[in-house]
Amino acid sequence: MRQKLFTVTDCFEIARRGTAIVGDRQANIPDFKIGNSIVLTLPEGQEIVTKVSDIELTTTISGRRLIIGVLIENFTKRDIPIGTEVFLSE
């Protein structure tokens, strides 16, 4: 069973690096790292499989919540709508 990592709350492109997807995740979700495969489930149900090319941002808020920014390759900001759910691939 796939484990949900976060839901996309923002998405932007970083020149020469790729597309960053940003979201909130709970502290009890397993860690993931560069090179892990992830599955993006778009709001309409389409699934996209990609890899984490970099982790840009991790912030603890009140010891409970993390904000994370993950770089992915081969997709643009237009490909990843807000509300997309991100899962660790099996």
Residue pairs with C-beta under 8 A, 6 or more apart in sequence:
1 90
2 39
2 87
2 88
2 89
2 90
3 29
3 30
3 87
3 88
4 29
4 85
4 86
4 87
5 23
5 25
5 29
5 32
5 38
5 68
5 86
5 87
5 88
6 23
6 24
6 25
6 29
6 68
6 85
6 86
7 23
7 24
7 83
7 84
7 85
7 86
8 21
8 22
8 23
8 40
8 80
8 81
8 82
8 83
8 84
8 85
8 86
9 22
9 23
9 24
9 82
10 21
10 22
10 23
10 82
11 19
11 20
11 21
11 22
11 77
11 80
11 81
11 82
12 19
12 20
12 22
12 77
13 19
13 20
13 76
13 77
14 20
14 56
14 71
17 53
17 54
17 71
18 53
18 54
18 71
18 72
18 73
19 71
19 72
19 73
19 75
19 76
19 77
19 79
19 80
20 56
20 69
20 70
20 71
20 72
21 40
21 69
21 70
21 72
21 80
21 84
21 86
22 57
22 67
22 68
22 69
22 70
23 67
23 68
23 86
24 65
24 66
24 67
24 68
25 65
25 66
25 67
25 68
26 64
26 65
26 66
27 60
27 63
27 64
27 65
27 66
30 88
32 38
32 52
32 88
33 52
33 55
34 52
34 53
34 54
34 55
35 51
35 52
36 51
36 52
36 88
36 89
37 49
37 50
37 51
37 88
37 89
38 49
38 50
38 51
38 52
38 70
38 72
38 86
38 87
38 88
38 89
39 47
39 48
39 49
39 86
39 87
39 88
39 89
40 47
40 48
40 49
40 50
40 72
40 80
40 84
40 85
40 86
40 87
41 47
41 84
41 85
41 86
41 87
42 48
42 80
42 81
42 84
43 81
43 83
43 84
48 75
48 79
48 80
49 89
50 72
50 73
50 74
50 75
51 72
51 73
52 70
52 71
52 72
53 71
53 72
53 73
54 70
54 71
55 68
55 69
55 70
55 71
56 69
56 70
56 71
57 67
57 68
57 69
58 66
58 67
58 68
59 66
59 67
60 66
61 67
70 86
72 80
